Amino acid sequence: VFFTATAMIGMIALSGIVVRNAIVLIDFIRQAREAGKDLRTAIIEAGAIRLRPIMLTAGTTLLGTWPITFDPIFSGLAWSIIFGLLISTLFTLVVIPVVYSMIFAKDVSREE
């Protein structure tokens, strides 16, 4: 599979899913913090709440793009979405909360 114009279109579509997942996860963490929960609890609860929707979105998108992989023109689009979603789902569920805690742990230590 080569990097083609359809693969670039797939990456653009993928970026929308990834950004939305990250923004919603961060918003859930922020809402939990505003409700008075400590940083660690807010991150764990937001991750637990968003785990199912993120996995369902990734799963249905993967299943929906699988038939396109057999098309010679649009296979690049499908493969870029499939592998991008696999990696970005892991990043959304692991890297985003870790980076969020690293950034805002400094603010919490200043408040105490």
N, C-alpha and C positions, 0 to 999 in steps of 0.2 A: 504494500500500500504506500503510495507516494503522497507527499504533501501537496495537495491540489487546492483549487478554489473552493470546492465543496468541503474539504477538510477545514479550511479557514472559516467557512460559514458554520460548521459544527462547533468550532472553538468559540465563536461569537455566541451561539445558542447556549453552550456550556457555561460561559461566563455569567450569563443571566441567572442560571440556576444556582451557581456557586455563590454569587454575590447575595442573592436573596436569602439563601440558607444562612450565610454568615450574619447578615444584618438582623434577621429574625432571631437568631440565637443570642446575639449581643443585646438585642432589645429585651428578650426574656430575662437575661441576667440583670440588666439595668432595672427592670420592673421588680424583680425579687429584691434587689438592693434597696430600692425605694420603699419596699414593704417592711424593711427593717432587718433583713437577713444578712448574716455576715458573708463575706466574699466567697469563701469556700462553699458554703451551703448554697448560695445563690447560683454558683457555677454548676454544681452537681445537680441541683433541681432543674435548672434550665436545660442542661444536657439530657437529663432523663425525660423531660417533657418533649423536647424536640427530636429525640432519637427516632421515635416511630415515624413521624412525618418525613424526616430526612431520608430514612431507609426506604420508605414507601415511594417517595419521589424518585430516588435513585433506581430502585427495582423496576418500577413501571417504565421508566425511561429506557433502562437497559433492555427490557423485554420488547419495548416498542421499536427500538432501533436495530435489534438483532436481525429481522428480516431484510433490512436495507443493506446489511453487510454483503449480501449475495449480488447486489446490483453493481455492475462495473463502474458506473458513473458516480453513484452516491455512497460507495463503500467507505471512502475517506471521511465523509461526514459522519457516518455511523461509528467507525472505529475511533475517531477523535472524541466523540461523545461518550462512547463506552469506556475507554481507558481514562479519559479525563474525569468522568464521574466516579470511577473506582478510586482514583487518587484523591480527588477533591472531597469525597465523602469522608475519607479518613482524615484529611486535613481539617474539615469543618468540625468533626467530632472530637479531635484531639488537639490540633495545633491552635485553633482559635481560642478555646478555653485556657490553654496554657499561656499563650501570649497575653490574653486579657488579664489573667491573674498576675503575671509578671509586671504588667503596666500599672494595674490598680492596687497591687499589694503595697507599693510605695506610698500611695495616697492614704491607705488604711493605716499604715504605720505612723504617718504624720498626724493623723487625727487622734491617735491614742497617745 
